[in-house]
Amino acid sequence: MNSNTINPRKISTLPLAITQVLAALILAISARFGFLHIGVLGVAVITAVLALQIRISRSYWYIFVCALCLCVCFMVGGVYSMALCLCAIITGIVFFVMIKKKQTKISVSLAMLVLYTALFVGVFVIIYALAGFELSVSAITQYFSDIVDSVYEIAVENLEPVIEQVAKSEGVTVEEYKQLIAAAFDYLKVMLPAYFVAVMAVLGYITACIFKFFTRILECEIVLPDPRWETLPTSVCAWVYIVSYTIYIFTSFSSKIGVFGIAANSIVAIFTPIMLLMGAKWIASKKNHGVMVALFVAAFIFIGPLSLTLLCLFGAHETLRRRALLKKTEPKT
């Protein structure tokens, strides 16, 4: 696995080992105190750093580092954090294999999305079953539904004065406004799987970025499959986003969004992060990108989420433009 002959000089992997152990410690502490949104970043760091260690190491001592990370996670954070650390080690090995096979950044990010989703769901199901809960789809669905209901009750209780003021300004009763909030939380329950996959997509992309960052820090960019190794979705992704958003817009005119509307919005939610990234690249490609950034910041202040949707659509257009340009520049066989 570590037969690396591409290094022109010996590169020390000690900084990577230290980073990996620190990431495991952060993961363990986060899991122990319930801050998993921070802990998953530790998983991303462990994955990327381990892949780079395997790629450039001239020995197998990264195995000892992985064992140390598992021990740290178990002693500090318990079984749950150790399981997440094990997931990071598995994804790190897969990451290394894909890098060695010179896969594109978007392919690696997609693979990380699939692996993170499958492994995290697997860890949750195992922990859920060991905790004595009923292991069924309906029981798990009800489990998350109860969590959302608890968040709703806490939000309504703590924001009671604000709700009264907003309801008064909108010309509705407090109860009617609470019903609107409750409907929004009910819709959130339906969209939770899509939001989870979207978060995993972001985590997969962050993992790839961390890998590229450490290759620059250690001056070993030669291990990258491509000198630039940029993210560029396929044209299919752009068209799927555009079509799904169009379907969602038409179904949203109905008083009750049906299955097609929910499915379309779920696809939109999953593709939103990558389209936002391409939208940001579109802005960066403009000569007056400073003015463009200011315009979108102002738009976000005044029209809120709609500005992000516009940026996503620009991102879809940028994806199609770059793919068409790439197709023209490819040598004909």
MITI-351424 format. One line per field, with one value per residue (C-alpha): residue in one letter; x, y, z; residue number from 1; chain. Coordinates in nm, 2 decimals, always signed. Layout:
N
res = A, ... $
east = X, ... $
north = Y, ... $
up = Z, ... $
n = NUM, ... $
chain = A, ... $
# end
This chain:
333
res = M, N, S, N, T, I, N, P, R, K, I, S, T, L, P, L, A, I, T, Q, V, L, A, A, L, I, L, A, I, S, A, R, F, G, F, L, H, I, G, V, L, G, V, A, V, I, T, A, V, L, A, L, Q, I, R, I, S, R, S, Y, W, Y, I, F, V, C, A, L, C, L, C, V, C, F, M, V, G, G, V, Y, S, M, A, L, C, L, C, A, I, I, T, G, I, V, F, F, V, M, I, K, K, K, Q, T, K, I, S, V, S, L, A, M, L, V, L, Y, T, A, L, F, V, G, V, F, V, I, I, Y, A, L, A, G, F, E, L, S, V, S, A, I, T, Q, Y, F, S, D, I, V, D, S, V, Y, E, I, A, V, E, N, L, E, P, V, I, E, Q, V, A, K, S, E, G, V, T, V, E, E, Y, K, Q, L, I, A, A, A, F, D, Y, L, K, V, M, L, P, A, Y, F, V, A, V, M, A, V, L, G, Y, I, T, A, C, I, F, K, F, F, T, R, I, L, E, C, E, I, V, L, P, D, P, R, W, E, T, L, P, T, S, V, C, A, W, V, Y, I, V, S, Y, T, I, Y, I, F, T, S, F, S, S, K, I, G, V, F, G, I, A, A, N, S, I, V, A, I, F, T, P, I, M, L, L, M, G, A, K, W, I, A, S, K, K, N, H, G, V, M, V, A, L, F, V, A, A, F, I, F, I, G, P, L, S, L, T, L, L, C, L, F, G, A, H, E, T, L, R, R, R, A, L, L, K, K, T, E, P, K, T $
east = +0.00, +0.29, +0.50, +0.56, +0.84, +0.73, +0.89, +1.21, +1.30, +1.20, +0.90, +0.84, +0.49, +0.53, +0.32, +0.04, +0.05, +0.03, -0.26, -0.44, -0.41, -0.53, -0.83, -0.91, -0.90, -1.13, -1.37, -1.37, -1.43, -1.71, -1.88, -1.86, -2.03, -2.28, -2.11, -2.11, -2.12, -1.76, -1.67, -1.74, -1.48, -1.23, -1.35, -1.27, -0.92, -0.84, -0.96, -0.76, -0.44, -0.44, -0.48, -0.18, +0.03, -0.03, +0.06, +0.39, +0.50, +0.80, +0.70, +0.39, +0.40, +0.07, -0.09, +0.03, -0.11, -0.45, -0.44, -0.35, -0.64, -0.88, -0.75, -0.78, -1.14, -1.24, -1.08, -1.20, -1.52, -1.64, -1.76, -1.95, -1.65, -1.43, -1.68, -1.67, -1.29, -1.30, -1.52, -1.26, -0.99, -1.20, -1.27, -0.90, -0.80, -1.05, -0.94, -0.58, -0.69, -0.87, -0.58, -0.34, -0.58, -0.58, -0.95, -1.09, -1.18, -1.55, -1.52, -1.34, -1.58, -1.87, -1.71, -1.66, -2.03, -2.15, -1.91, -1.98, -2.35, -2.34, -2.09, -2.25, -2.60, -2.45, -2.29, -2.62, -2.83, -2.58, -2.57, -2.95, -3.01, -2.76, -2.94, -3.25, -3.47, -3.70, -3.51, -3.75, -3.79, -4.11, -3.94, -3.63, -3.85, -4.05, -3.72, -3.61, -3.97, -3.97, -3.64, -3.78, -4.09, -3.88, -3.68, -4.02, -4.15, -3.82, -3.82, -4.18, -4.14, -3.82, -3.94, -4.29, -4.25, -4.10, -4.38, -4.65, -4.49, -4.45, -4.80, -4.93, -4.74, -4.86, -5.22, -5.27, -5.33, -5.05, -5.20, -5.23, -4.86, -4.76, -4.95, -4.74, -4.42, -4.54, -4.61, -4.26, -4.12, -4.33, -4.19, -3.84, -3.91, -3.97, -3.66, -3.42, -3.28, -3.20, -3.04, -2.83, -2.70, -2.63, -2.42, -2.23, -2.16, -2.01, -1.81, -1.68, -1.57, -1.41, -1.21, -1.08, -0.98, -0.80, -0.60, -0.50, -0.42, -0.17, -0.01, +0.08, +0.19, +0.43, +0.52, +0.42, +0.16, +0.30, +0.08, -0.23, -0.40, -0.39, -0.18, -0.49, -0.73, -1.03, -1.40, -1.61, -1.95, -2.08, -2.34, -2.59, -2.57, -2.64, -2.94, -3.08, -3.06, -3.23, -3.51, -3.57, -3.59, -3.83, -4.05, -4.04, -4.14, -4.44, -4.55, -4.51, -4.80, -5.03, -5.16, -5.01, -4.68, -4.70, -4.46, -4.31, -4.26, -4.09, -3.87, -3.77, -3.69, -3.49, -3.28, -3.24, -3.12, -2.86, -2.72, -2.73, -2.38, -2.20, -2.40, -2.32, -1.95, -1.98, -2.16, -1.88, -1.64, -1.85, -1.81, -1.44, -1.40, -1.53, -1.29, -1.51, -1.57, -1.54, -1.85, -2.03, -1.96, -2.09, -2.41, -2.48, -2.42, -2.67, -2.91, -2.87, -2.96, -3.27, -3.41, -3.24, -3.25, -3.36, -3.01, -2.86, -3.10, -2.99, -2.62, -2.70, -2.86, -2.55, -2.35, -2.54, -2.49, -2.11, -2.10, -2.25, -2.02, -1.71, -1.81, -1.88, -1.55, -1.37, -1.53, -1.41, -1.05, -1.03, -0.82, -1.03, -0.94 $
north = +0.00, +0.24, +0.16, +0.52, +0.60, +0.94, +1.15, +1.33, +1.37, +1.22, +1.41, +1.40, +1.27, +1.37, +1.69, +1.48, +1.23, +1.50, +1.66, +1.33, +1.27, +1.62, +1.58, +1.25, +1.44, +1.71, +1.44, +1.26, +1.58, +1.70, +1.36, +1.36, +1.70, +1.66, +1.89, +1.65, +1.93, +2.01, +1.64, +1.56, +1.81, +1.60, +1.30, +1.49, +1.58, +1.23, +1.10, +1.34, +1.33, +0.95, +0.93, +1.16, +0.97, +0.64, +0.81, +0.96, +0.75, +0.52, +0.30, +0.16, +0.37, +0.54, +0.21, +0.29, +0.65, +0.51, +0.28, +0.57, +0.78, +0.49, +0.47, +0.85, +0.85, +0.55, +0.68, +1.04, +1.02, +0.66, +0.40, +0.64, +0.86, +0.55, +0.42, +0.76, +0.75, +0.40, +0.54, +0.81, +0.54, +0.34, +0.65, +0.75, +0.42, +0.46, +0.82, +0.70, +0.44, +0.70, +0.94, +0.67, +0.60, +0.97, +1.03, +1.38, +1.60, +1.57, +1.19, +1.18, +1.41, +1.20, +0.88, +1.05, +1.16, +0.80, +0.65, +0.91, +0.86, +0.48, +0.46, +0.73, +0.58, +0.24, +0.37, +0.54, +0.23, +0.02, +0.26, +0.31, -0.07, -0.12, +0.15, -0.07, +0.12, -0.06, -0.11, -0.03, +0.25, +0.38, +0.38, +0.57, +0.81, +0.88, +0.92, +1.21, +1.35, +1.37, +1.56, +1.81, +1.85, +1.92, +2.19, +2.34, +2.35, +2.51, +2.77, +2.86, +2.89, +3.10, +3.32, +3.38, +3.77, +3.78, +3.56, +3.79, +4.10, +3.94, +3.80, +4.14, +4.30, +4.04, +4.08, +3.73, +3.57, +3.42, +3.07, +3.11, +3.22, +2.92, +2.69, +2.84, +2.77, +2.42, +2.35, +2.47, +2.22, +1.94, +2.01, +2.01, +1.65, +1.55, +1.72, +1.59, +1.31, +1.55, +1.80, +1.51, +1.41, +1.77, +1.81, +1.49, +1.63, +1.94, +1.72, +1.52, +1.83, +1.97, +1.64, +1.68, +2.04, +1.95, +1.69, +1.94, +2.20, +1.96, +1.87, +2.24, +2.27, +1.97, +2.08, +1.74, +1.86, +1.59, +1.34, +1.52, +1.35, +1.69, +2.00, +2.22, +1.94, +2.17, +2.08, +2.07, +1.89, +1.73, +1.89, +1.64, +1.78, +2.13, +2.01, +1.80, +2.10, +2.33, +2.08, +1.99, +2.36, +2.43, +2.14, +2.26, +2.62, +2.49, +2.25, +2.53, +2.72, +2.44, +2.48, +2.14, +2.03, +1.67, +1.39, +1.54, +1.88, +1.72, +1.50, +1.80, +2.01, +1.73, +1.70, +2.08, +2.07, +1.80, +1.99, +2.33, +2.32, +2.23, +2.49, +2.75, +2.66, +2.70, +3.03, +3.15, +3.05, +3.24, +3.55, +3.50, +3.47, +3.82, +4.11, +4.32, +4.03, +4.27, +4.46, +4.13, +4.01, +4.34, +4.30, +3.95, +4.05, +4.33, +4.09, +3.85, +4.13, +4.24, +3.92, +3.65, +3.29, +3.40, +3.55, +3.21, +3.05, +3.30, +3.22, +2.85, +2.92, +3.12, +2.82, +2.58, +2.81, +2.83, +2.45, +2.42, +2.69, +2.53, +2.18, +2.31, +2.49, +2.18, +1.97, +2.21, +2.20, +1.82, +1.66, +1.47, +1.10 $
up = +0.00, +0.07, -0.23, -0.32, -0.57, -0.68, -0.41, -0.51, -0.15, +0.18, +0.32, +0.69, +0.78, +1.15, +1.10, +0.94, +1.23, +1.49, +1.30, +1.28, +1.65, +1.73, +1.49, +1.67, +2.00, +1.87, +1.74, +2.08, +2.28, +2.04, +2.05, +2.43, +2.47, +2.18, +1.93, +1.64, +1.38, +1.50, +1.53, +1.17, +1.07, +1.27, +1.06, +0.74, +0.86, +0.97, +0.63, +0.42, +0.64, +0.65, +0.27, +0.23, +0.49, +0.30, -0.03, +0.07, +0.37, +0.32, +0.61, +0.78, +1.09, +1.00, +1.12, +1.47, +1.43, +1.34, +1.64, +1.86, +1.72, +1.79, +2.15, +2.20, +2.07, +2.29, +2.61, +2.57, +2.37, +2.41, +2.16, +1.94, +1.87, +1.82, +1.56, +1.38, +1.38, +1.23, +0.96, +0.89, +0.86, +0.61, +0.40, +0.42, +0.27, -0.01, -0.06, -0.11, -0.36, -0.57, -0.55, -0.67, -0.96, -1.04, -1.00, -1.04, -0.74, -0.81, -0.83, -0.50, -0.33, -0.46, -0.33, +0.01, +0.00, -0.06, +0.20, +0.47, +0.42, +0.44, +0.73, +0.94, +0.89, +0.98, +1.30, +1.40, +1.34, +1.54, +1.83, +1.81, +1.83, +2.11, +2.31, +2.31, +2.07, +1.83, +1.50, +1.23, +0.97, +1.14, +1.48, +1.35, +1.16, +1.48, +1.67, +1.45, +1.43, +1.81, +1.80, +1.55, +1.77, +2.07, +1.89, +1.78, +2.14, +2.26, +1.98, +2.04, +2.42, +2.40, +2.11, +2.24, +2.26, +1.91, +1.77, +1.93, +1.77, +1.43, +1.43, +1.52, +1.23, +0.99, +1.09, +1.22, +1.56, +1.76, +1.72, +1.34, +1.33, +1.54, +1.30, +1.02, +1.21, +1.29, +0.92, +0.84, +1.10, +0.96, +0.61, +0.77, +0.89, +0.53, +0.40, +0.67, +0.45, +0.17, +0.41, +0.56, +0.22, +0.13, +0.45, +0.36, +0.01, +0.17, +0.41, +0.11, -0.07, +0.25, +0.28, -0.07, +0.00, +0.32, +0.12, -0.14, +0.14, +0.31, -0.02, -0.06, +0.30, +0.26, -0.10, -0.25, -0.50, -0.73, -0.56, -0.69, -0.99, -1.16, -1.10, -1.04, -0.93, -0.95, -0.89, -1.20, -1.20, -1.51, -1.73, -1.61, -1.26, -1.39, -1.59, -1.31, -1.08, -1.33, -1.41, -1.04, -0.94, -1.23, -1.11, -0.75, -0.86, -1.04, -0.76, -0.50, -0.64, -0.51, -0.15, -0.07, -0.21, -0.32, -0.37, -0.69, -0.52, -0.22, -0.45, -0.66, -0.36, -0.21, -0.53, -0.53, -0.17, -0.25, -0.55, -0.39, -0.23, -0.55, -0.75, -0.49, -0.53, -0.91, -0.86, -0.65, -0.92, -1.17, -0.96, -0.92, -1.30, -1.35, -1.38, -1.15, -0.90, -0.60, -0.73, -0.79, -0.44, -0.30, -0.51, -0.39, -0.03, -0.07, -0.24, +0.05, +0.30, +0.11, -0.05, +0.16, +0.03, -0.31, -0.37, -0.30, -0.55, -0.81, -0.73, -0.78, -1.12, -1.22, -1.10, -1.32, -1.61, -1.53, -1.51, -1.86, -2.00, -1.86, -1.98, -2.33, -2.33, -2.21, -2.47, -2.75, -2.62, -2.58, -2.86, -3.11, -3.15 $
n = 1, 2, 3, 4, 5, 6, 7, 8, 9, 10, 11, 12, 13, 14, 15, 16, 17, 18, 19, 20, 21, 22, 23, 24, 25, 26, 27, 28, 29, 30, 31, 32, 33, 34, 35, 36, 37, 38, 39, 40, 41, 42, 43, 44, 45, 46, 47, 48, 49, 50, 51, 52, 53, 54, 55, 56, 57, 58, 59, 60, 61, 62, 63, 64, 65, 66, 67, 68, 69, 70, 71, 72, 73, 74, 75, 76, 77, 78, 79, 80, 81, 82, 83, 84, 85, 86, 87, 88, 89, 90, 91, 92, 93, 94, 95, 96, 97, 98, 99, 100, 101, 102, 103, 104, 105, 106, 107, 108, 109, 110, 111, 112, 113, 114, 115, 116, 117, 118, 119, 120, 121, 122, 123, 124, 125, 126, 127, 128, 129, 130, 131, 132, 133, 134, 135, 136, 137, 138, 139, 140, 141, 142, 143, 144, 145, 146, 147, 148, 149, 150, 151, 152, 153, 154, 155, 156, 157, 158, 159, 160, 161, 162, 163, 164, 165, 166, 167, 168, 169, 170, 171, 172, 173, 174, 175, 176, 177, 178, 179, 180, 181, 182, 183, 184, 185, 186, 187, 188, 189, 190, 191, 192, 193, 194, 195, 196, 197, 198, 199, 200, 201, 202, 203, 204, 205, 206, 207, 208, 209, 210, 211, 212, 213, 214, 215, 216, 217, 218, 219, 220, 221, 222, 223, 224, 225, 226, 227, 228, 229, 230, 231, 232, 233, 234, 235, 236, 237, 238, 239, 240, 241, 242, 243, 244, 245, 246, 247, 248, 249, 250, 251, 252, 253, 254, 255, 256, 257, 258, 259, 260, 261, 262, 263, 264, 265, 266, 267, 268, 269, 270, 271, 272, 273, 274, 275, 276, 277, 278, 279, 280, 281, 282, 283, 284, 285, 286, 287, 288, 289, 290, 291, 292, 293, 294, 295, 296, 297, 298, 299, 300, 301, 302, 303, 304, 305, 306, 307, 308, 309, 310, 311, 312, 313, 314, 315, 316, 317, 318, 319, 320, 321, 322, 323, 324, 325, 326, 327, 328, 329, 330, 331, 332, 333 $
chain = A, A, A, A, A, A, A, A, A, A, A, A, A, A, A, A, A, A, A, A, A, A, A, A, A, A, A, A, A, A, A, A, A, A, A, A, A, A, A, A, A, A, A, A, A, A, A, A, A, A, A, A, A, A, A, A, A, A, A, A, A, A, A, A, A, A, A, A, A, A, A, A, A, A, A, A, A, A, A, A, A, A, A, A, A, A, A, A, A, A, A, A, A, A, A, A, A, A, A, A, A, A, A, A, A, A, A, A, A, A, A, A, A, A, A, A, A, A, A, A, A, A, A, A, A, A, A, A, A, A, A, A, A, A, A, A, A, A, A, A, A, A, A, A, A, A, A, A, A, A, A, A, A, A, A, A, A, A, A, A, A, A, A, A, A, A, A, A, A, A, A, A, A, A, A, A, A, A, A, A, A, A, A, A, A, A, A, A, A, A, A, A, A, A, A, A, A, A, A, A, A, A, A, A, A, A, A, A, A, A, A, A, A, A, A, A, A, A, A, A, A, A, A, A, A, A, A, A, A, A, A, A, A, A, A, A, A, A, A, A, A, A, A, A, A, A, A, A, A, A, A, A, A, A, A, A, A, A, A, A, A, A, A, A, A, A, A, A, A, A, A, A, A, A, A, A, A, A, A, A, A, A, A, A, A, A, A, A, A, A, A, A, A, A, A, A, A, A, A, A, A, A, A, A, A, A, A, A, A, A, A, A, A, A, A, A, A, A, A, A, A, A, A, A, A, A, A, A, A, A, A, A, A $
# end
